[in-house]
Amino acid sequence: QVQLVESGGGLVQAGDSLRLSCAASGSIFSINAMGWYRQAPGKQRELVAAITSGGNTNYADSVKGRFTISRDGAKNTAYLQMNSLKPEDTAIYYCNAQRSVGMDAWGKGTLVTVSS
């Protein structure tokens, strides 16, 4: 199994920055890719950004140019640097690990609130 723990959420003003962290533990050898998803109130969970073990990334159109996903293999941690935050970025952000064997892993989420 893989366990994921997110941190770094909080309340910020529009235009501010935040960095989310996702620490992975357990069967980390099975992780192929890691990603960040978010779910706003009344909306479906959506992919924000993802990064493969080879470093390839992809982003939702709504965050391109503002958010950056990265991964530190030595620390088994993925990051989401969020700049120029907007009120519409307000959501619970979840870390996800896609695995080569077994079920994908999810963290419990961290709340990001952006005030206008």
Secondary structure, DSSP 8 states (H G I E B T S, - for coil): -EEEEEE--EEEETT--EEEEEEEEESGGGEEEEEEEEE-TTS--EEEEEEETT--EEE-TTTTTTEEEEEETTTTEEEEEE-S--GGG-EEEEEEEEESSS--EE---EEEEEE-
